[in-house]
Amino acid sequence: MNVDSTVAHWFKSSYSQGGSDCVEVAHRADRVLVRDSKYAGPSHDQPVLAIAPELWPALLDLVLSGNSGRIGDQLSVTVSAAGGATLTNPHGTALDYTPAEWSAFSKGVANAEFNR
């Protein structure tokens, strides 16, 4: 899926503590976009995953559970034993997050910072 992320307002968890390596989210009317701030540069160089807004709450619930799983046919979440995570779409685009990045995102999810 071609995603124009240049018109999105990106934000990250308040638990990211100003770091540049973070899970970033942008809510749009037609989808929720997710990217990794480690990938600096023009937005067209940045991998971006999209999820339907009606599936977003299921993703947040999965994040809170700390488990791996699938969100419909749009996204899989693989949580590593070390505490990091990988988000992958059906086309094979993947975002790999370190334990610190995933922890900050999870804490933000627990604090309702990513609710639509």
N, C-alpha and C positions, 0 to 999 in steps of 0.2 A: 504494500500500500504506500503510495506517495503521500507523505505528510508534510504540509507546509508549516513548519514550526516557527517561522519568522513573525507571525502575527499572534503568537501566544504570549501570555504573561506567565513566566516561570517563577516558581517559588520552591523553597526547600524547608526542611524541618528547622524549627528554632533550636533543636538539639545539635545541629550541624556545627554550631559555634563558629560561624564565619569561614569554615573550611571551604576549599575549592573542589573537594571530592565528595559529591553529594548526590543523592537521589533528588531529581528535580521533577516537578509535576506542573502541568498546565491544564486547567479545566476549560474546555471549549463546549459549545452547545452540542456538537455532534460526536464528541469523543474526549477522552482524557488522554493526554500525552505524558509519556515518561521518558526521561533521558538521564544521562550520567554526566555531571559537570566536569569530569576528568577529561572528556573529549572536547578540548578547547578548539576554537576556530570557527569558521563560518558554519551556520546552522546546517547547510547542505552536506557538510562533512560529518556531522554528528548523527549517530544512530538514534532514532526516536521510535518508541513503541507506542501504539495506540490501542485503546480499549474502549468498548462501547460504554456509555455512561451508566446504563442499567446493570453492567457487570462490575462496575467500580466498587460498590459495597462488598461484593464477594471477595475481591482482591484485598480490601482492607481487613476483612475478617480472617483471610488466610494469613496475612502478615501478622496479625495479632496472635494467631495460633502458634506461630513459630514453625509450622510444618511446610513441607513441599506440597505442591498440588497444581491442578489446572483450573483455569478460569474459562469456562466454556471452551470454545475452539480458538480463542484469541490469544491466550497467554499461558505459559507454564512458569512456575516458580520453583526453583530448586535451591533449598537451603543447605549449606554445607555444614559438616560437623564442627568446623571452626567458627561458624556464625555468620559467614558471608552469604550472599545469595546471587543467583543468576536468573534474570527474567528473559524468556525466549518467546518469540512469536512463531506462528506456523511457517514462516518463510525462512526461519533460521537466524534472524537477527537477534543478537543476544547482548544484554547489558550485564556485566559482572561487577558486583559490589563487594567491597571489603567488609569484614566484620564491623568496623567502626562506622562505615557508611550505612550499612543495613540496620545497625543498632540505632543510629540517629533517626533514620526513617521510621523504624518501628516505634520508637518513643513518640515521634510526631503523630503517627497514626493513633497510638493510645491516647494522645492528648487532643484528638479530634481536629488536628491541623489540616488534614487532607480531605475532610468531608466535603461533599458538593453542596 
